[in-house]
Amino acid sequence: MRTVAVIARKGGAGKTTVSIHLALAAYLRGQRTLLADMDPQRSALEVFKARKRAGPDRMESTGAKLFALKTNAARQGVDTLVVDTPAGDEAEMASAIALSDLCVIVVRPTYLDIASALQSVEVVRRLRKAAVLVVNQAQSPRRGVELPAMERARRALELLGLPVCPVMLRTRAAYQNALERGFSVEESDDPIARQEIGELWRRIDQMVTANLMCAQSPVRPPVPEPATSRAG
């Protein structure tokens, strides 16, 4: 089973939106998926109340309950566990990071959000976990060219020392329109938003798979150099 923790130190970054879309992306590709909502507001669970079709399993959780939830999910054959963590609660966030195969750090392209993301990066490094930075609510390019503010934000994020996902999630009404019905934009009629989330999932999926393969590879002891004989 693969576990993806979606984190954002600062509220309003779009962490729950990304969590829901990643869970639905996995589900729509045939994976048995569980979304664990650790946010005290239970926003992810509220969104799914509007969904009138089948979707991923959902459960509320806390840091203290997460290990048992993950263990039980693995026993039940869940393929992908997505954890929507609470903003600002470092202890709860750290519990999810510690159990993850990949941390998705959601950040808006603003000075305050990037400064706040640094604290999340420090927790990830302390726990020695793999992570990727995902920009949300980015302005759309003009005539195919990124705006200078978006380029500055990307360069600033690169200085944090973690991979920055090349897929930026743009500010689109399609996201809120989809969430109002408990849907993903991949289930909407917006082709650009569908492609955006599809490409984000493809990259997240590749990173999780690569991390699991590295973790499962046996560590081989170094081969000793052959002894050299000396003339007596």
Secondary structure, 3 states (H helix, E strand, C coil): CEEEEEECCCCCCCHHHHHHHHHHHHHHCCCCEEEEECCCCCHHHHHHCCCCCCCCEEEECCHHHHHHHHHHHHHCCCCEEEEECCCCCHHHHHHHHHCCCEEEEEECCCHHHHHHHHHHHHHHHHCCCCEEEEECCECCCECCECCHHHHHHHHHHHCCCCCECCCCCECCHHHHHHHHCCCCHHHCCCHHHHHHHHHHHHHHHHHHHHHHHHHHCCCCCCCCCCCCCCCC
